Every structure is written in C-alpha cells, then in structure tokens.
Amino acid sequence: MTAVTDDFAVALVAWQKRHGRHDLPWQGSRDPYTVWMSEIMLQQTQVAAVIPYYQRFLARFPTLKALAAAPLDDVLALWSGLGYYSRARNLHRAAQTVIAQHGGKFPETLEATMELPGIGRSTAAAILVFAFGKRSAILDGNVKRVLARVCGIAGYPGETAVAAQLWQQAEALLPKTGVQPYTQGLMDLGATLCARRNPRCTECPVRSQCVAFQTGRVAELPTPRPRKALPQRRTMMLVLQRAGEILLEKRPATGIWGGMWCFPEEDADANAVEACARRYGADVTLGESLPLIAHGFTHFKLDILPQLATVSAWPQRAEESGGLWITPDDALRAAVPTPVRGIIEQLIGGRH
C-alpha cells in the first residue's frame, strides 16, 4: 500500500504542477478568511459561477471582521443568485462566532473548525490544508468520484457505508508531505479530466492505478444516486404594484430563501383579489399573469405563478404588516432569490 500511495501522490502532484489550475483568484492565499470563503462558495457550485461572487464579496467584505459586522441583509444581497442561501447565512454566523469565541482568529484544528456553522469535515480539512498547511484529507463531490473510480468502490457515495470506505481511502492515500499540491491536484483532476460524463481517461496521470479504468467500469462508477421522483409544488407570487413600487416581504430566517425578500405567496389556486383583501384589507385590480417559472430545489420542484396586481387602496393595518414598498431598480440590489429577480427584471423590461 505504501508504494501505491507514494506513486499515486507523486503522479498527481506532478500533473497538477504542469496541467492543474493555477490562476483562480483565491489560489496562493494563506489567509484562512479567503480560503474559507472560497470553499463555502464552491460547495455544489461551478468555479465559473463562483469567481465574480467571490470578487464582489471580497471587495465589500475584505476581512472576517468586516463580514461579521455587516447586516445579514447586505450579505444575502451580495449572495443573491448564487443559490443554496443557507451557505450565506452560515458564513455570516460563522464570522461572528470566530470574533466572539476565537478572538477573531480562525481556528486551526479540524474539530474547532467543524464546530463553526456551515463547515463539514471536508470543507474544514480544505481550509486547514490551504490556509495552515495541515495534513488533512478532503472528500468533496469531485474527490468522491475520483476515489470511487481509482479504488473501485461501488455504491452511491451518499450512503453511510460507502462514504466510510471513501473516507478510509482518502486518509490512506494522503501523502506525508506536499499535501497542498496533492489536495489541489485531487480537486483539479475531479473538476477536469475525471468528469462525471465523458472523462478524459487517456490524459489521466493515475490511470495505471485506476481500478475503474483497468476494468472498464469508468461509466459505472461512482454509482449514481437512486432515482426518485421529486415532489412537485406550486405557488402564486403576488406582484403588487403601487406608485411605481412593488411590495416585498422578508421570509423567515430559516427554510427556503431564509431571510431574503420575496413577493407575498399564496396557494397557486387562490383568488388573488380575495387573498389581498384577507391579508392586507387592500383593494387591488388584477393585471396579467406573467409566464410560469419552473424552479428546482434539491428536494422538490417548484412552479411559480406570478400574478400582477395594482393596489388602489392600502389601509393602515397593511402598512404595519412588515412588507417593504420599493422600486424595482432598488429591489434588484436587495437580497432577493433568483426567481424573484427574474420577475423584477421582467417588470423593468416591460417599462421600456
């Protein structure tokens, strides 16, 4: 095993130096703040999508202290469009925790790092490797695919027993030295050559040690997630307009789009006029229904039916309901989720 481990790591590091990614904006930094931020943003998100968000975030919140001191609304507004918004809420909470519990100094142990909101074992390990040069194994989605193929591990990686095998191999293959280029090499290999579809095995530096390649099972591994039909849900978004402004309401802190600003929602089959009278005591005149928006989450699919309505009477109790009247242009700079942003952009486009 030792010879195999050494050969695997040596080949991977040599390949990374020649063919790996070296120009990503967060590379070369030993600042745990920027390393941590990039690792959180890269969870379930492609590098190309992350880069502009990372750059804007760093410009607005250049330090961990600046992020911790910022209002959550500002953090969510900058995150808007990147998805998986619990990451932004956890990033903000974790920054405040580092200030409050660690004197503003990012922890340097796996256990302490994993105690921070939103940081699991693999993300914690990546932060320790790249920020502090610690020897710690990672196992993100791309690395799971690499190791499942290299080690010939069948079964869906999301299953506990399969994940345990992958972690065992991740630890066993970790070299004694050169952990940073090795870890970056694993990430790069999974993101480029060892892709889910159409992997470029003939260019792979470890194909001679890859069980899947040697046995013709590359297409089979890793075993896909068992197919299960996602539940379908429907909702109506009330796009209320008054004097050039629209009404947004802040969602609860937890759950889908937690803490973000959205249009008021009703059951998809509700009568919009009656709903506005019930919720606000408001008189409205319905406009057109904008095209249906199909939006996907991890655990369900959501069809959104945007219903335009012009408000003619807005009583005092409605003013006290917690909603925010705001111009569409200003709303685009607020913390709004992607479907809401799309509706607002349609409204702005309709003005021209």
Residue pairs with C-beta under 8 A, 6 or more apart in sequence:
1 172
4 209
5 172
5 173
5 175
6 175
7 209
8 150
8 173
8 206
8 209
9 173
9 174
9 175
9 178
9 182
11 205
11 206
11 209
12 182
12 185
12 186
12 189
12 205
12 206
13 175
13 178
13 181
13 182
13 185
14 205
15 185
15 189
15 205
16 181
16 182
16 184
16 185
16 188
16 189
17 181
19 188
19 192
20 181
20 184
20 185
20 188
21 27
21 47
21 184
21 188
21 191
21 192
24 38
24 47
24 51
25 51
25 54
25 55
26 34
26 35
26 37
26 38
26 54
27 184
29 35
29 130
29 131
30 130
30 131
30 132
31 131
32 106
32 127
32 131
32 132
33 63
33 64
33 67
33 106
34 58
35 126
35 127
35 130
35 131
36 94
36 106
36 119
36 127
36 131
37 54
37 57
37 58
37 91
38 50
38 54
39 123
39 126
39 127
40 87
40 90
40 91
40 118
40 119
40 123
41 50
41 53
41 54
41 57
41 82
41 87
42 50
43 84
43 87
43 123
43 140
44 83
44 84
44 141
45 82
45 83
45 84
47 191
49 82
50 82
53 78
53 79
53 81
53 82
56 78
57 78
57 79
60 66
60 70
60 74
60 78
61 67
61 70
61 75
61 78
64 95
64 98
64 99
64 104
64 106
65 95
65 99
65 104
67 75
67 91
67 92
67 95
68 92
68 95
68 96
68 98
68 99
70 92
72 89
72 92
72 259
73 259
73 334
73 335
74 335
75 88
75 89
75 91
75 92
75 335
76 85
76 88
76 89
76 259
76 260
76 335
77 333
77 334
77 335
77 336
79 85
79 87
79 88
79 335
80 260
80 334
80 335
80 336
80 337
80 338
80 341
81 338
81 341
82 88
83 338
85 257
85 258
85 259
85 260
85 337
86 118
86 258
87 118
89 117
89 118
89 253
89 258
89 259
90 117
90 118
90 119
91 118
93 117
93 118
94 116
94 117
94 118
94 119
97 116
97 117
98 104
98 105
98 106
98 107
98 116
102 112
106 113
106 127
106 131
107 113
107 115
107 116
108 128
108 132
108 134
109 128
110 121
110 124
110 125
110 128
110 134
110 136
113 119
113 124
113 127
113 128
114 120
114 121
114 124
119 127
121 139
122 138
122 139
122 140
122 143
123 140
124 136
125 134
125 136
125 137
125 138
126 138
126 140
126 183
128 134
128 136
129 135
129 136
129 138
129 179
129 180
129 183
130 180
130 183
130 184
133 179
133 180
134 179
135 174
135 176
135 179
136 174
136 179
137 167
137 170
137 171
137 173
137 174
138 170
138 183
138 186
138 187
139 147
139 163
139 166
139 167
139 170
140 187
140 190
141 190
142 186
142 187
142 189
142 190
142 191
142 194
143 170
143 186
143 187
143 190
144 157
144 163
144 166
144 222
145 157
145 190
145 194
145 196
145 221
145 222
146 186
146 189
146 190
146 194
147 153
147 166
147 169
147 170
147 173
148 154
148 157
148 166
148 212
148 221
148 222
148 223
149 194
149 210
149 211
149 212
149 213
149 217
149 218
149 221
149 222
150 169
150 206
150 209
150 210
150 211
150 212
151 165
151 166
151 169
151 211
152 211
152 212
152 215
152 217
152 221
153 162
153 165
153 166
153 169
153 221
153 222
154 162
154 220
154 221
154 222
154 223
155 161
155 162
155 165
155 222
155 223
156 162
156 222
156 223
156 224
156 225
156 226
157 163
157 166
157 222
157 223
158 225
162 223
174 182
175 182
189 204
189 205
189 206
192 200
193 199
193 200
193 201
193 203
193 204
194 204
199 218
201 207
201 210
201 213
201 218
204 210
204 213
207 213
208 214
210 218
211 217
212 218
212 220
212 221
230 296
230 299
230 300
230 301
231 299
231 300
231 301
232 300
232 301
232 303
233 300
233 301
233 302
233 303
234 268
234 302
234 303
234 304
234 305
235 265
235 266
235 267
235 268
235 302
235 303
235 304
235 305
236 265
236 266
236 267
236 268
236 270
236 272
236 275
236 304
236 305
236 306
236 307
237 262
237 263
237 264
237 265
237 304
237 305
237 306
237 307
237 339
237 340
237 343
238 247
238 263
238 264
238 265
238 266
238 272
238 275
238 276
238 307
238 309
239 246
239 263
239 290
239 306
239 307
239 308
239 309
239 343
239 347
240 246
240 247
240 263
240 264
240 276
240 282
240 284
240 309
240 310
240 311
241 287
241 308
241 309
241 310
241 311
241 347
242 310
242 311
242 314
242 325
244 327
245 325
245 326
245 327
245 328
246 263
246 325
246 326
246 327
246 328
246 331
246 344
246 347
247 263
247 264
247 311
247 323
247 324
247 325
248 261
248 262
248 263
248 323
248 324
248 326
248 331
248 334
248 336
248 340
249 261
249 262
249 263
249 264
249 321
249 322
249 323
249 324
250 259
250 260
250 261
250 262
250 322
250 324
251 257
251 258
251 259
251 260
251 261
251 262
252 258
252 259
253 259
256 297
257 337
259 335
260 335
260 336
260 337
260 340
261 324
261 331
261 334
261 335
261 336
261 340
262 336
262 337
262 340
263 306
263 340
263 343
264 279
264 323
266 272
266 275
268 303
268 305
272 284
272 286
272 307
272 309
273 284
273 286
273 309
276 282
276 283
276 284
276 309
276 311
277 283
279 318
279 321
280 314
280 315
280 317
280 318
280 321
281 315
281 317
281 318
282 311
282 313
282 314
282 315
282 318
283 311
283 312
283 313
284 309
284 310
284 311
284 312
285 309
285 310
285 312
286 307
286 308
286 309
287 307
287 308
287 309
287 310
288 308
289 305
289 306
289 307
289 308
290 306
290 307
290 308
290 343
290 346
291 306
292 303
292 304
292 305
293 303
293 304
293 306
293 339
293 342
293 343
294 301
294 302
294 303
294 304
295 301
295 302
295 303
295 304
295 338
295 339
296 302
304 339
306 343
306 346
326 334
328 344
328 347
328 348
329 348
331 344
332 341
332 344
332 345
332 348
336 344
